[in-house]
Amino acid sequence: MADHPVDEKLPALKMATTGLQHVAAMYAGVVAPPLIVGAAIGLTATDLTFLTGACLFTAGLATFLQTLGIWKIGARLPFVNGVTFAGVAPMTAIVASTEDKSDALPIIFGAVIVAGLLGFIAAPFFSKAVRFFPPVVTGTVITLIGISLLPVAFGWAQGPDPAAHDYGSATNLGLAAVTLLIVLLLRRFTTGFVKQIAVLLGLVAGTLIAIPFGATDFGPVADAAVIGFPTPFHFGAPQFQLAAIVSLCVVMVVSMTESTADMLALGEIVDRPADEKTIAAGLRADTLGSAISPLFNGFMCSAFAQNIGLVAMTRIRSRYVVATGGGFLVLMGLCPMAASLIAVVPRPVLGGAGVVLFGSVAASGIQTLVRAGLDKDNNVLIVAVSLAVGIIPITAPEFYHAFPQTVRIVLDSGISTGCVAAVLLNLVFNHLGNKDAQDVTHPMEAGEEITGASRAPAAP
């Protein structure tokens, strides 16, 4: 009996090239979170390179867990894992609330470890509770992720240092605009692999254009070693603070919700439907990968939805192809020089690409909401109030200034507060005490929508 296409092992060359294509589709999404968090902390170029390499390395390990699996861990589907964008805003809030910035990463790592372990324990139970996370909830949260990160792109477009004389200059904004234009042109007029890596090509082109303006610094590459290893707890032993843990536990719930929808969608695409057992195993891989990641200085891991779209487009369904991509991620994480390349990219160039990256997240959330039943008043109220609550920290940063600093870590994350609001409002309006409650849309619908536009932004 022939192997199912999911279990097929392709010829070595095809395995390598198609695996690289998966890396190209998700690379920018993996390196963007450490860039954002590292910049907020004020890491040196060397430490930023180290953090980026660590996130690539741990993304590869998490992908191995998900595709190859051990015991009851791993969906064993062509499922790519990497750093989740949902954690970026809460992590930057943790950084902002930490007086000694050298403690920020240890606090984040401690919270990720706890959230990962709790998620691992909850995985089999969570797989039974997905009906409480319909598209009206997931769509709202995905939209908030994009909206919360767009200000980061706008800040990058102005320059690396708000105190610098050229911050917000015509040159910086011009470099951002040219990069954005290049990405859009590549997406519009190219096809196949080139189209998939349009963001990466835009970053390269923008960096080269920035050289005559003195905006490109190749120092990080020159100083980086060819071979290195993400030394465990490089930034210090993990610290455990309750408010940070609560904030990232909320992110873990969001991440598990999105991964569930992705597994349902991917199972249909590869003709191996994801049942409750598969979902539980996949969530165990997500959460265990997240719990292990801080050991090597990485962040919380989750599924990358654009890679599901890549599977649907190419019809190459082998999980071993994705595992090969995970191998490339590990190798890149072990080569600091490769990881340092992203540090060369000028901040305005990143800002131009960031508009596409982060805007596509918001757009994919809106796509999910379109089919979430917004013709029903209850769902309109859920989305309206949840979005309003989630946007508060963006439009009025000092809104919660009277609250204790530990509480503000949660409140100042629009993603966390918006998610909590959406879940609670969905329970009140569509479940509790409502005899005429609408049928809750199966999460498969959310998965179908997410595959149409990237949730974890890399190559929209």
C-alpha positions as CSV (number, residue, x, y, z in Angstrom):
1,M,0.0,0.0,0.0
2,A,1.5,3.4,-1.0
3,D,2.2,6.0,1.6
4,H,-0.2,8.8,2.1
5,P,1.1,12.0,0.4
6,V,1.7,13.5,3.8
7,D,4.1,10.7,4.6
8,E,5.8,10.7,1.2
9,K,9.6,11.2,1.1
10,L,10.6,13.1,-2.0
11,P,13.9,13.0,-3.9
12,A,16.7,14.9,-2.0
13,L,16.9,17.8,-4.4
14,K,13.2,18.4,-4.5
15,M,13.0,18.0,-0.8
16,A,15.7,20.6,-0.3
17,T,14.3,23.2,-2.8
18,T,10.7,22.9,-1.6
19,G,11.9,23.0,2.0
20,L,13.7,26.2,1.3
21,Q,10.6,27.6,-0.2
22,H,8.8,27.1,3.1
23,V,11.7,28.9,4.9
24,A,11.4,31.8,2.4
25,A,7.7,32.1,3.1
26,M,8.1,32.4,6.8
27,Y,11.6,33.8,7.4
28,A,10.6,37.5,7.8
29,G,7.9,36.5,10.2
30,V,10.4,34.6,12.4
31,V,13.0,37.4,12.6
32,A,10.6,40.3,13.0
33,P,9.5,39.6,16.6
34,P,13.1,39.5,18.0
35,L,13.8,42.7,16.1
36,I,10.9,44.5,17.7
37,V,11.5,43.2,21.2
38,G,15.3,43.7,20.9
39,A,14.9,47.2,19.7
40,A,12.5,48.0,22.6
41,I,15.1,46.7,25.0
42,G,18.0,48.5,23.3
43,L,20.1,45.5,22.5
44,T,23.4,45.9,20.8
45,A,23.8,44.7,17.2
46,T,25.7,41.7,18.5
47,D,23.0,40.7,21.0
48,L,20.2,41.4,18.4
49,T,22.0,39.1,16.0
50,F,22.2,36.4,18.8
51,L,18.5,36.8,19.6
52,T,17.5,36.5,16.0
53,G,19.6,33.4,15.5
54,A,18.1,31.9,18.6
55,C,14.6,32.4,17.3
56,L,15.5,30.8,14.0
57,F,17.0,27.8,15.8
58,T,14.0,27.3,18.1
59,A,11.6,27.7,15.2
60,G,13.4,24.7,13.6
61,L,13.2,22.6,16.7
62,A,9.4,23.4,17.1
63,T,8.9,22.5,13.4
64,F,10.6,19.1,14.0
65,L,8.3,18.4,16.9
66,Q,5.3,19.3,14.9
67,T,6.1,17.4,11.6
68,L,8.1,14.4,12.8
69,G,6.6,14.1,16.3
70,I,7.4,11.9,19.3
71,W,4.9,9.9,21.4
72,K,1.6,11.9,21.4
73,I,3.4,15.1,20.5
74,G,3.1,16.5,17.0
75,A,0.2,16.6,14.5
76,R,2.6,14.9,11.9
77,L,1.3,17.2,9.2
78,P,3.2,19.7,7.0
79,F,2.9,22.3,9.7
80,V,5.6,25.0,10.1
81,N,6.1,26.5,13.5
82,G,7.9,29.8,14.4
83,V,7.7,32.8,16.7
84,T,4.1,34.0,17.1
85,F,3.4,37.6,16.5
86,A,0.6,37.5,19.1
87,G,3.3,37.7,21.8
88,V,5.0,40.8,20.5
89,A,2.8,43.5,21.9
90,P,2.6,41.9,25.4
91,M,6.4,41.4,25.4
92,T,7.1,45.0,24.5
93,A,4.7,46.0,27.3
94,I,6.7,43.9,29.7
95,V,9.9,45.6,28.4
96,A,8.3,49.0,28.9
97,S,7.3,48.2,32.5
98,T,10.8,46.8,33.5
99,E,13.1,49.5,35.0
100,D,16.3,47.5,34.5
101,K,16.1,46.5,30.8
102,S,18.6,43.7,31.4
103,D,15.9,41.9,33.3
104,A,13.3,42.2,30.5
105,L,14.3,39.1,28.5
106,P,14.6,36.8,31.6
107,I,11.1,37.9,32.7
108,I,9.8,37.2,29.2
109,F,11.5,33.8,29.1
110,G,10.1,32.9,32.5
111,A,6.6,33.8,31.4
112,V,6.9,31.8,28.2
113,I,8.1,28.7,30.0
114,V,5.2,28.8,32.4
115,A,2.7,29.5,29.6
116,G,4.1,26.7,27.5
117,L,3.9,24.1,30.3
118,L,0.4,25.1,31.3
119,G,-0.6,25.0,27.6
120,F,0.9,21.5,27.3
121,I,-1.2,20.3,30.2
122,A,-4.3,22.0,28.8
123,A,-3.9,20.7,25.2
124,P,-6.2,17.7,25.4
125,F,-8.9,19.7,27.2
126,F,-8.5,22.7,24.9
127,S,-9.0,20.5,21.9
128,K,-12.5,19.8,23.3
129,A,-13.3,23.5,23.9
130,V,-12.8,25.0,20.5
131,R,-16.5,25.7,20.1
132,F,-16.0,28.7,22.4
133,F,-13.5,30.2,19.9
134,P,-15.5,30.7,16.7
135,P,-14.3,32.9,13.9
136,V,-15.9,36.0,15.5
137,V,-13.3,35.6,18.3
138,T,-10.3,34.5,16.3
139,G,-11.0,37.1,13.6
140,T,-11.2,39.9,16.1
141,V,-7.9,38.8,17.7
142,I,-6.1,38.4,14.4
143,T,-7.2,41.9,13.4
144,L,-6.0,43.3,16.7
145,I,-2.6,41.7,16.2
146,G,-2.1,43.5,12.9
147,I,-3.5,46.8,14.2
148,S,-1.3,46.7,17.3
149,L,1.9,46.1,15.2
150,L,1.3,48.8,12.5
151,P,2.6,51.6,14.8
152,V,5.9,49.6,15.0
153,A,6.2,49.8,11.2
154,F,5.5,53.5,11.2
155,G,8.2,54.0,13.8
156,W,10.7,52.0,11.9
157,A,10.0,54.0,8.7
158,Q,11.0,57.2,10.5
159,G,14.4,55.9,11.6
160,P,16.2,53.9,14.4
161,D,16.5,56.7,16.9
162,P,13.8,59.3,17.8
163,A,16.4,61.6,19.2
164,A,18.4,61.6,15.9
165,H,18.4,64.7,13.7
166,D,17.2,62.7,10.7
167,Y,14.3,60.9,12.5
168,G,11.3,61.2,10.2
169,S,13.3,62.8,7.4
170,A,12.3,62.7,3.8
171,T,15.2,60.3,3.1
172,N,14.0,57.8,5.7
173,L,10.4,58.0,4.7
174,G,11.5,57.8,1.0
175,L,13.4,54.6,1.7
176,A,10.4,53.1,3.4
177,A,8.1,54.1,0.5
178,V,10.5,52.7,-2.1
179,T,10.7,49.4,-0.2
180,L,7.0,49.2,0.0
181,L,6.6,49.9,-3.7
182,I,9.2,47.2,-4.6
183,V,7.3,44.6,-2.6
184,L,4.0,45.6,-4.1
185,L,5.4,45.4,-7.7
186,L,6.9,42.0,-7.0
187,R,3.7,40.7,-5.7
188,R,1.8,42.1,-8.6
189,F,4.0,41.2,-11.5
190,T,5.8,38.0,-10.5
191,T,4.7,34.5,-9.9
192,G,5.7,31.3,-8.1
193,F,8.8,31.3,-5.9
194,V,9.7,35.0,-6.6
195,K,6.3,36.1,-5.5
196,Q,6.6,34.0,-2.3
197,I,9.8,35.8,-1.3
198,A,8.7,39.3,-2.4
199,V,9.2,40.7,1.1
200,L,12.7,39.3,1.3
201,L,13.6,40.6,-2.1
202,G,12.2,44.0,-1.1
203,L,14.3,44.1,2.0
204,V,17.4,43.3,-0.1
205,A,16.6,45.9,-2.7
206,G,15.8,48.5,-0.1
207,T,19.1,47.8,1.7
208,L,21.1,48.2,-1.5
209,I,19.3,51.4,-2.3
210,A,20.1,52.8,1.2
211,I,23.8,52.3,0.8
212,P,24.5,55.6,-1.1
213,F,22.5,57.4,1.7
214,G,24.8,56.0,4.4
215,A,21.9,54.2,6.0
216,T,23.3,50.7,5.7
217,D,25.8,49.4,8.3
218,F,27.6,46.1,7.5
219,G,29.4,46.1,10.8
220,P,27.2,43.3,12.4
221,V,28.1,40.9,9.6
222,A,31.8,41.7,9.8
223,D,31.8,41.1,13.5
224,A,29.7,37.9,13.5
225,A,31.1,34.4,13.7
226,V,30.5,31.9,10.9
227,I,29.6,29.2,13.4
228,G,27.9,29.6,16.8
229,F,25.4,28.1,19.2
230,P,22.6,29.8,21.1
231,T,24.1,29.3,24.6
232,P,21.3,28.4,27.1
233,F,20.1,31.4,29.1
234,H,22.5,33.7,27.4
235,F,20.6,36.7,28.7
236,G,20.3,35.4,32.3
237,A,18.3,32.8,34.2
238,P,14.5,33.1,33.7
239,Q,12.5,35.2,36.2
240,F,8.9,34.6,37.1
241,Q,6.6,37.6,37.5
242,L,2.9,36.9,37.9
243,A,1.6,39.8,35.7
244,A,4.0,38.8,32.8
245,I,2.9,35.2,33.2
246,V,-0.8,36.1,33.0
247,S,-0.2,38.2,30.0
248,L,1.6,35.5,28.0
249,C,-0.9,32.8,29.2
250,V,-3.5,34.9,27.4
251,V,-1.3,34.9,24.3
252,M,-0.9,31.1,24.6
253,V,-4.7,30.8,24.5
254,V,-4.8,32.9,21.4
255,S,-2.0,30.9,19.8
256,M,-3.7,27.6,20.6
257,T,-6.9,28.9,19.1
258,E,-5.2,29.9,15.9
259,S,-3.2,26.7,15.7
260,T,-6.4,24.6,16.1
261,A,-8.0,26.5,13.2
262,D,-4.9,26.0,11.1
263,M,-4.8,22.3,11.8
264,L,-8.4,21.9,10.8
265,A,-7.7,23.7,7.5
266,L,-4.5,21.9,6.7
267,G,-6.1,18.5,7.4
268,E,-8.7,19.2,4.7
269,I,-6.1,20.5,2.3
270,V,-3.9,17.3,2.6
271,D,-6.8,14.9,2.7
272,R,-6.0,13.8,6.3
273,P,-8.7,15.5,8.4
274,A,-7.5,16.6,11.8
275,D,-9.5,14.9,14.5
276,E,-9.5,15.7,18.2
277,K,-6.5,13.4,18.8
278,T,-4.5,15.1,16.1
279,I,-5.4,18.6,17.4
280,A,-4.4,17.6,20.9
281,A,-1.0,16.2,19.6
282,G,-0.5,19.4,17.5
283,L,-1.2,21.7,20.5
284,R,1.2,19.6,22.6
285,A,4.0,20.3,20.0
286,D,3.2,24.0,19.9
287,T,3.2,24.4,23.7
288,L,6.2,22.1,24.4
289,G,8.2,23.9,21.6
290,S,7.3,27.2,23.4
291,A,8.3,25.9,26.8
292,I,11.7,24.6,25.4
293,S,12.4,27.7,23.3
294,P,13.5,30.1,26.2
295,L,16.2,27.6,27.1
296,F,17.9,28.6,23.9
297,N,16.8,32.3,24.2
298,G,13.8,32.0,21.9
299,F,10.1,33.1,22.2
300,M,6.7,31.5,22.1
301,C,6.1,29.3,19.0
302,S,3.0,28.8,16.9
303,A,1.8,27.7,13.5
304,F,2.6,29.9,10.4
305,A,-0.6,30.0,8.3
306,Q,1.0,31.3,5.1
307,N,2.8,28.0,4.8
308,I,-0.5,26.2,4.8
309,G,-1.4,28.4,1.8
310,L,1.9,27.3,0.2
311,V,0.9,23.6,0.7
312,A,-2.4,24.3,-1.0
313,M,-0.8,26.2,-3.9
314,T,2.0,23.7,-4.6
315,R,0.0,20.5,-3.7
316,I,3.2,19.2,-2.2
317,R,1.8,17.6,1.0
318,S,4.8,15.8,2.5
319,R,5.5,16.6,6.1
320,Y,9.1,15.7,5.4
321,V,9.5,18.7,3.1
322,V,8.5,21.0,6.0
323,A,10.8,19.1,8.3
324,T,13.6,19.8,5.9
325,G,12.7,23.4,6.1
326,G,13.0,23.1,9.9
327,G,16.5,21.7,9.3
328,F,17.4,24.8,7.3
329,L,16.1,27.0,10.2
330,V,18.3,25.2,12.7
331,L,21.3,25.5,10.4
332,M,20.7,29.3,10.0
333,G,20.4,29.6,13.8
334,L,23.8,27.9,14.1
335,C,25.4,30.4,11.7
336,P,25.5,33.9,13.4
337,M,26.7,35.4,10.2
338,A,23.5,34.4,8.4
339,A,21.4,35.6,11.2
340,S,23.3,38.9,11.3
341,L,22.2,39.8,7.7
342,I,18.9,41.0,9.0
343,A,20.6,43.4,11.3
344,V,22.1,45.1,8.3
345,V,18.7,46.1,6.9
346,P,18.1,49.8,7.7
347,R,15.2,50.5,10.0
348,P,13.3,52.6,7.4
349,V,13.5,49.7,4.9
350,L,12.1,47.4,7.5
351,G,9.3,49.9,8.1
352,G,8.3,49.8,4.4
353,A,8.1,46.0,4.5
354,G,6.5,46.1,7.9
355,V,3.5,48.0,6.4
356,V,2.8,44.9,4.2
357,L,3.7,42.4,6.9
358,F,1.6,43.8,9.7
359,G,-1.2,45.1,7.4
360,S,-1.7,41.7,6.0
361,V,-2.3,40.3,9.5
362,A,-5.1,42.8,10.0
363,A,-6.5,42.0,6.6
364,S,-6.5,38.3,7.3
365,G,-8.4,38.9,10.5
366,I,-11.0,41.0,8.6
367,Q,-11.3,38.2,6.1
368,T,-12.1,35.8,8.9
369,L,-14.7,38.2,10.3
370,V,-16.4,38.6,7.0
371,R,-17.7,35.0,7.3
372,A,-18.2,35.1,11.0
373,G,-21.8,35.9,10.8
374,L,-21.7,39.7,11.1
375,D,-25.2,39.9,9.9
376,K,-26.2,39.0,13.5
377,D,-26.4,41.8,16.0
378,N,-24.7,39.8,18.7
379,N,-21.6,39.2,16.7
380,V,-21.5,42.9,15.6
381,L,-21.5,43.9,19.2
382,I,-18.8,41.4,20.1
383,V,-16.5,42.6,17.4
384,A,-17.2,46.3,18.0
385,V,-16.6,46.3,21.7
386,S,-13.6,43.9,21.6
387,L,-11.9,46.0,18.9
388,A,-12.6,49.2,20.9
389,V,-11.1,47.6,24.0
390,G,-8.1,46.3,22.1
391,I,-7.3,49.6,20.4
392,I,-7.3,51.6,23.7
393,P,-3.6,51.0,24.4
394,I,-2.7,52.2,20.8
395,T,-4.8,55.3,20.6
396,A,-4.6,56.3,24.3
397,P,-1.4,54.9,25.7
398,E,-1.9,56.5,29.2
399,F,-5.5,55.3,29.5
400,Y,-4.6,52.9,32.4
401,H,-2.0,55.2,34.0
402,A,-3.8,55.0,37.4
403,F,-3.6,51.2,37.6
404,P,-0.6,49.4,39.3
405,Q,2.3,48.7,36.9
406,T,1.9,44.9,37.2
407,V,-1.7,45.1,36.1
408,R,-0.8,47.4,33.2
409,I,1.4,44.7,31.6
410,V,-1.9,43.0,30.7
411,L,-4.0,46.1,30.2
412,D,-1.5,47.8,27.9
413,S,-1.5,44.8,25.5
414,G,-4.4,45.4,23.2
415,I,-4.2,41.8,22.0
416,S,-4.6,40.4,25.5
417,T,-7.5,42.7,26.5
418,G,-9.2,42.4,23.2
419,C,-9.0,38.6,23.3
420,V,-10.4,38.4,26.8
421,A,-13.2,40.8,25.9
422,A,-14.1,38.8,22.7
423,V,-14.1,35.4,24.5
424,L,-16.3,36.7,27.4
425,L,-18.7,38.6,25.2
426,N,-19.1,35.6,22.9
427,L,-20.0,33.5,26.0
428,V,-22.5,36.0,27.2
429,F,-24.2,36.7,23.9
430,N,-23.9,33.3,22.1
431,H,-23.9,30.8,24.9
432,L,-24.9,31.5,28.5
433,G,-28.6,31.6,29.1
434,N,-29.4,32.1,25.5
435,K,-31.9,29.4,24.4
436,D,-31.9,30.8,20.9
437,A,-28.1,31.1,20.6
438,Q,-26.9,30.8,17.1
439,D,-25.0,27.7,16.0
440,V,-21.4,28.4,16.6
441,T,-19.4,28.3,13.4
442,H,-17.0,25.4,13.2
443,P,-13.4,26.6,13.6
444,M,-12.7,25.1,10.1
445,E,-14.2,28.2,8.7
446,A,-11.6,30.3,10.5
447,G,-8.9,28.0,9.2
448,E,-10.1,28.3,5.6
449,E,-10.1,32.1,5.8
450,I,-6.6,32.2,7.4
451,T,-5.1,30.2,4.6
452,G,-6.3,32.8,2.2
453,A,-4.1,35.5,3.8
454,S,-1.2,35.1,6.1
455,R,-1.9,35.2,9.9
456,A,1.8,35.1,10.9
457,P,3.2,37.7,8.5
458,A,6.1,36.7,6.4
459,A,5.3,36.8,2.8
460,P,1.8,38.0,2.4
